[in-house]
Every structure is written in C-alpha cells, then in structure tokens.
Amino acid sequence: MKSSIIIGILCLIIGGAIAYLQHNGTDPIFTFPLVIGSLFGAGLGLILGAIGGYIGKSQSIKRKELKEKLSEKVATETNQITENSTENNLGN
C-alpha cells in the first residue's frame, strides 16, 4: 500500500507541475481537463503501485519459503552427520 500511495502522489505532483507549466495566466488554472487528468494520474499511480506491491509481496513470500526449505535441509543433514558420527564412535 505504501508504494501505491507514493506512486499516486508522484503522479499527482507531475500532473500538477505540467498543468502549471502550461498555464498562460489568462485562463483559470483549475479547469475540467485538469481535474480529469489529475484523477487519471492518481488512478494510474494507484494501479501501478498495487502491481508493484503485489510483485514485492510475492517475492518476499517466495524468499521466505526458500529460506525455510534451506534451513530444514541443513537441519536434516546436520542430524544425519551427527547420527553417523555417533554410530561410528559406538562401533569402535
């Protein structure tokens, strides 16, 4: 959610800056196309931010699962090594 809010705010700032730069001083600055453009920019920013958040969350879940699998594998290998060394010591 943080990324979608940040991207939405950035789109609004960029849209506002472009509208201000195109303003010639005779017309009112808050026109209907400006409002539509701002809403479009905010919506686009929220969509892009949500996609970015979804991708980031799925990657973190995959990393966590991989870390758990690796820790299980290391634990089982450590147990096998310990059992083998114990059997060898008892056998001698």
N, C-alpha and C positions, 0 to 999 in steps of 0.2 A: 504494500500500500504506500510506503514511503516513496518508492520510485515513481508510482503513478502520480502522486501529488506533486512531486518535484518536476516531472516532465510536463504536467499540466500547467503549472505556474510558469515554467520556462516558455511554453508555447504562448501563454497569455502575454508575457513580457515582450516576446519577439513580435507578436501581432500588434501590441500597443505601440512599440517602437516604430514599426513600419507605418502604422496609421499616422503617428505623429510626424514622421519624416515626409509623408505625402500631403500633409495638411498645409494649405496655402494661406490660411489666415482669414479668408473671406467667408468660407462655409463653416457651419458648426462642426466641431470635431466629433461629436457623438452622433453618428448617422446610422441608419438601418444596416448598411453593408458592414460597418464596423462592428456592430453588435453580432451580426450573423458570423462574421469572421472570427470574432473572439470566442463565440460558442463552438464553432467548428474547431478552432485551435485547441480549446480546452478538451473537447471530446476526443480529438485525435491524440492529444497528450495522455489522456487517461487510458485510452486503448493501448497505446504503445507502452505505457508504464505497466499496465496489467500484464501484457505479454512478457515484458522484461521480468516482472516479479514472478510470474509462473515459471519461466525458464530457470531463474535463480533458485527458486524453491525446489524444483525437481532435481536440479544438480546437487543441491545440498542433501537431499534425501538419498540420492544415489551414492554420494560420498560417504554418508553415514552407514548405509548398508554395506558398502565395500569395506569400511573400517571394521565393522562388526565381524564380517566374514574372515578378514585377515587376522583379527585378534583370536577368533575361535580356532583358526588353523594353527596359529602359533601356539595356543594353549594345548591343543591335542598333540602337536609334535613335541612339545616340551614334556608332556606326560608320557609319551611313548619313549622318549630318550631316558627319562627318569626310571621308568619301569625296566627298560633294557639294562641300564647300568645296575639297578638293584638286583636283577636276576643274575647278572654276571658276577656280582660280588657274592651272592649267596651260593652260586655254583662253585666258586673257587675254594 
